[in-house]
Amino acid sequence: MEPLLFPNNSDPIQLDMKDADVWYYPAFFTDEESTHLYDQLIKTIAWQQDPITIFGKTYMQPRLTALYANNTKPYRYSNITMHPKAFTPELLSIKNSIENTCDIQFTTCLLNLYRDGSDSNGWHADNEKELGQHPVIASVTFGEERWFHFKHRYDKNLKLKVKLQHGSLLVMQGATQENWLHQIPKTKKKISSRINLTFRVIK
């Protein structure tokens, strides 16, 4: 799997991915902003851990999650139904910042807290029917750097991974979710926690 590492600056980089439209901003937020927002989100977000059923087996998700929105529309994935809370001031601030770049008004934010290297998120695509066709997914990272893996659904030779940095923004749009899967794998390295915010439009 080809690893991609980028300089720590705010210039956008389009990833060379067939059948996809993915942009990476290594330092979308400054280090000071990122650390402040990380500290606030750890304390103020109503984190939860839900049971998840995959291939008939039920176990607790290997991460904590939360859902916030400007409406009351639920979000469903992997037999889990989440009901949103109202955006906090910190989430609204982050949302406004990335909306100016993405040129879209997001309605909802799904947050994940990866507490250490044993927390993960398996192969999936953000292609639930509530997201509509060709959704825009804006993913913000605060905290520990983690590898973000991509693999093509149909061409098994196409794989790559990106190290998502503290304060970075990854934007997946166009046909990305139709053609690619992504994951955050476990790692045996001793690492601290990472907060991931994925902004989206629930229709």
C-alpha positions as CSV (number, residue, x, y, z in Angstrom):
1,M,0.0,0.0,0.0
2,E,1.5,3.3,-1.1
3,P,2.0,5.7,1.9
4,L,1.5,9.4,1.3
5,L,3.2,12.0,3.4
6,F,2.9,15.7,2.9
7,P,4.5,18.9,4.2
8,N,2.8,20.5,7.1
9,N,1.2,23.5,5.3
10,S,-2.3,24.7,4.4
11,D,-2.0,24.3,0.7
12,P,-4.6,21.9,-0.7
13,I,-3.3,18.7,-2.4
14,Q,-5.5,16.6,-4.7
15,L,-4.8,12.9,-4.2
16,D,-4.1,10.9,-7.3
17,M,-7.0,8.5,-7.1
18,K,-8.8,6.9,-10.0
19,D,-12.6,7.4,-10.0
20,A,-12.5,9.7,-7.0
21,D,-12.2,13.4,-6.1
22,V,-10.2,13.7,-2.8
23,W,-8.4,16.8,-1.4
24,Y,-6.1,17.0,1.6
25,Y,-5.2,20.1,3.6
26,P,-2.4,19.1,5.9
27,A,-2.6,22.1,8.2
28,F,-6.1,23.5,7.7
29,F,-6.2,24.7,11.3
30,T,-3.1,26.1,13.1
31,D,-1.5,24.0,15.8
32,E,-2.7,26.4,18.5
33,E,-6.3,26.3,17.1
34,S,-6.2,22.5,16.8
35,T,-4.9,21.9,20.4
36,H,-7.6,24.3,21.8
37,L,-10.4,22.6,19.9
38,Y,-9.2,19.2,20.8
39,D,-9.2,20.1,24.5
40,Q,-12.7,21.6,24.2
41,L,-14.2,18.7,22.3
42,I,-12.8,16.0,24.6
43,K,-14.6,17.8,27.5
44,T,-17.8,19.0,25.9
45,I,-19.0,16.4,23.5
46,A,-21.5,13.7,24.7
47,W,-19.4,10.7,23.7
48,Q,-21.1,7.3,23.6
49,Q,-20.2,3.7,22.7
50,D,-22.8,1.6,20.8
51,P,-23.1,-2.1,20.1
52,I,-22.6,-2.9,16.4
53,T,-23.7,-6.1,14.6
54,I,-21.6,-7.3,11.7
55,F,-22.1,-10.7,10.0
56,G,-24.5,-11.7,12.8
57,K,-22.1,-10.9,15.6
58,T,-22.7,-8.1,18.1
59,Y,-19.9,-6.3,19.9
60,M,-19.1,-2.8,21.2
61,Q,-17.8,-0.4,18.6
62,P,-14.0,0.0,19.0
63,R,-14.2,3.8,19.4
64,L,-16.6,6.4,20.9
65,T,-19.0,8.4,18.8
66,A,-21.4,11.3,18.8
67,L,-23.8,13.0,16.4
68,Y,-24.5,16.7,16.2
69,A,-26.7,18.6,13.7
70,N,-28.7,21.7,12.9
71,N,-31.8,19.5,12.7
72,T,-33.4,16.4,14.3
73,K,-32.8,14.0,11.4
74,P,-31.3,10.6,12.6
75,Y,-28.4,9.0,10.9
76,R,-28.2,5.2,10.4
77,Y,-25.3,3.0,9.6
78,S,-24.4,-0.7,10.4
79,N,-27.8,-1.2,12.2
80,I,-27.1,1.8,14.5
81,T,-29.5,4.7,14.6
82,M,-28.0,7.9,16.1
83,H,-30.1,10.9,17.1
84,P,-28.3,14.3,16.9
85,K,-27.8,16.9,19.6
86,A,-27.6,20.6,18.7
87,F,-24.3,21.9,17.4
88,T,-22.0,23.3,20.2
89,P,-20.2,26.7,19.7
90,E,-16.9,24.8,18.9
91,L,-18.6,22.6,16.3
92,L,-20.3,25.7,14.7
93,S,-16.9,27.4,14.5
94,I,-15.3,24.4,12.8
95,K,-18.3,24.0,10.5
96,N,-18.2,27.6,9.4
97,S,-14.4,27.4,8.6
98,I,-14.7,24.3,6.4
99,E,-17.9,25.5,4.7
100,N,-16.0,28.4,3.3
101,T,-13.5,26.0,1.7
102,C,-16.0,23.3,0.6
103,D,-18.6,25.8,-0.7
104,I,-21.4,23.7,0.9
105,Q,-23.7,24.0,3.9
106,F,-23.3,21.0,6.1
107,T,-26.2,19.8,8.3
108,T,-24.6,17.1,10.4
109,C,-21.3,16.1,12.1
110,L,-20.5,12.5,13.0
111,L,-17.6,12.5,15.5
112,N,-15.3,9.6,16.4
113,L,-12.9,9.4,19.4
114,Y,-10.1,6.9,18.9
115,R,-8.8,6.5,22.5
116,D,-5.6,4.6,21.6
117,G,-4.2,2.4,18.9
118,S,-6.7,-0.4,19.7
119,D,-9.6,1.8,18.6
120,S,-10.4,1.5,14.9
121,N,-12.9,1.8,12.1
122,G,-13.2,-1.0,9.5
123,W,-13.5,-0.9,5.8
124,H,-16.6,1.1,4.7
125,A,-17.9,3.8,2.5
126,D,-20.0,6.8,3.5
127,N,-22.8,5.8,1.1
128,E,-26.0,5.6,3.3
129,K,-29.1,6.7,1.4
130,E,-29.6,9.7,3.7
131,L,-26.4,11.2,2.2
132,G,-27.7,11.1,-1.4
133,Q,-25.6,10.6,-4.5
134,H,-22.0,11.9,-4.6
135,P,-21.9,13.2,-1.0
136,V,-19.3,15.6,0.2
137,I,-17.6,14.4,3.3
138,A,-15.3,16.8,5.1
139,S,-13.1,15.0,7.7
140,V,-11.2,17.0,10.3
141,T,-8.5,15.5,12.6
142,F,-7.4,16.8,16.0
143,G,-5.0,14.9,18.2
144,E,-2.8,11.9,17.4
145,E,-1.8,11.3,13.7
146,R,-3.4,8.1,12.3
147,W,-3.0,6.3,8.9
148,F,-6.2,6.6,6.8
149,H,-6.3,3.7,4.2
150,F,-8.1,3.7,0.9
151,K,-8.8,0.8,-1.5
152,H,-10.6,0.7,-4.8
153,R,-13.8,-1.4,-4.8
154,Y,-13.2,-2.9,-8.2
155,D,-9.5,-2.6,-9.0
156,K,-7.8,-4.5,-6.2
157,N,-4.4,-3.1,-7.2
158,L,-5.4,0.4,-6.2
159,K,-4.5,1.1,-2.6
160,L,-3.0,4.0,-0.7
161,K,-2.8,5.4,2.8
162,V,-2.5,9.0,4.1
163,K,-1.3,10.1,7.5
164,L,-3.9,12.5,8.8
165,Q,-2.2,15.2,10.8
166,H,-3.3,17.3,13.8
167,G,-5.5,20.1,12.3
168,S,-5.8,18.6,8.9
169,L,-8.9,18.5,6.6
170,L,-9.6,15.7,4.1
171,V,-12.5,16.2,1.6
172,M,-14.0,13.3,-0.2
173,Q,-16.5,14.2,-2.9
174,G,-17.8,13.2,-6.4
175,A,-17.9,9.5,-7.0
176,T,-15.4,8.7,-4.2
177,Q,-17.8,6.7,-2.0
178,E,-19.1,4.7,-5.0
179,N,-15.7,3.5,-6.0
180,W,-13.5,3.5,-2.9
181,L,-13.6,2.1,0.7
182,H,-11.6,3.6,3.6
183,Q,-10.6,2.6,7.1
184,I,-8.7,3.6,10.2
185,P,-6.8,0.4,11.2
186,K,-5.6,-0.6,14.6
187,T,-2.0,-0.1,15.5
188,K,0.3,-1.7,18.1
189,K,2.2,1.5,18.6
190,K,1.7,3.3,21.8
191,I,-0.3,6.4,20.8
192,S,-2.7,8.9,22.4
193,S,-6.2,9.8,21.3
194,R,-7.5,11.3,18.1
195,I,-10.8,13.1,17.4
196,N,-12.2,12.9,14.0
197,L,-15.1,15.1,12.8
198,T,-16.9,14.2,9.6
199,F,-19.2,16.8,8.3
200,R,-21.9,15.8,5.9
201,V,-25.4,16.7,4.5
202,I,-28.3,14.5,5.7
203,K,-31.2,14.8,3.2
